[in-house]
Amino acid sequence: MTMWIIHSLASISILIGLLFFIAGTLGLLRFSDDLSRLHALTKADNLGLGLVLLGMAMLFLSLNITLKLFLIWALVIISAAAVSHVIGQRAYQQQRKKQLNKQPNKQVGETR
């Protein structure tokens, strides 16, 4: 009886995690600017991965495997933060460059 409850909770956790992956992918496809896409993708995917790994940890019932799964999750979160920062910084620089190119150039000695 107890194993049935554990398997049910694990399956629910994995399915909810997969729904978060789908939501992150839809956010990636639907949002217009790069920073919003990045935000939707990183938040949903990190939570989705955490729920999938939680479900897997419930299925294996081994401390060794559970620690390895959560080590994987921690490494993914750290690498996602670093990569997101680099991508976000690049997107911001490109947006800033576009804004500067739209402004009219002032000639030397010209005042407005």
N, C-alpha and C positions, 0 to 999 in steps of 0.2 A: 504494500500500500504506500509506503513512504517513497519508494523509488518512482512510483507513478507520479507523485506530487513533484518530486525533483525534476523528472523529465518534462513535465508540463511547464513548470516555471522556467526551465532552461529553454524550451521551445518558444515560449512567449517572449523571453528576453532576446533570443536570436531574431525572431520575427520583428520585434519593435526596432532592433538595431538595423535590420534590413530596410525598414520603413524610413529610418533616419538617413540611410545611404541614398535612398530614392529621393527623399526631400532635398538633400544636398545637391544631387545631380540636377533636379528640376530648378533649384536656385541658380545653379551654374548656367543653365540654358536660358532662364527667363530674365534675369537681371541685366540691366543695360551696361552699367559701368564695371570696370575691372575690380574695384575695391568691394563693391557689393557682392559680386560673384565670389570673390575670395572669402569674404566673411561667411556667406551662406555655406560654402563648401567646407571650410575648415571646422566650423562649429558643428555642423550636422555629421560630418564624417568622423570626427573624434568621439562624439557621443555614440554614434552608431557602432564604431569599433569597440568601444567600451562595453556596450550592451551585448554584442556578439561574443566577446571574450568572456564576459560574465556568464553567459549561457553555456559556453564551452567548459568553463571552469566547474560549473555545476554538474555537467555531464561526466567529466573525468574523475571528480572527487579525489584528486591527488594533490597534495600540497606542493610537490615538486613541479607538476605541470601547471598548476595555478600560478605559482610564482613566475614561471617562465612566460606565461600568457600576459601577466601584468607587467613584466619587464618589457615585453614587446610593445605593449600599449604605451608605456612611459617613453620608450624610444621614438615611437611614432609621434607622440605629442611634442616631444622636444624637436624632432626634425621638422614637423609641420610648422611649428612656430618660427623656426629659422627660415625655412623656405618661404613662408607667407610674408615674413618681414621683407625679404629680398624682392619678392614679386610686387608687394605693395609699394615699396620704395621706388621701384622702376616704373610702375603705373603712375605714381604721383609725379615723378619727374617728367614723364611723357605728357601728362595733362598740363603741367606747368609750362612746358615748352610750347604746347599748342596755344595756351592762353597768351604767352608772350609774342608768338608769331601773329596773332590776330590784332594786336595793338599797332596803331600806325607809328611808323618811325619818325622821330623828331629830327629835323635838320640842325646842324650846328648853329647856335645863336638864335634859334627859333624859340619863342616863349608862347605859352597859352594860358 
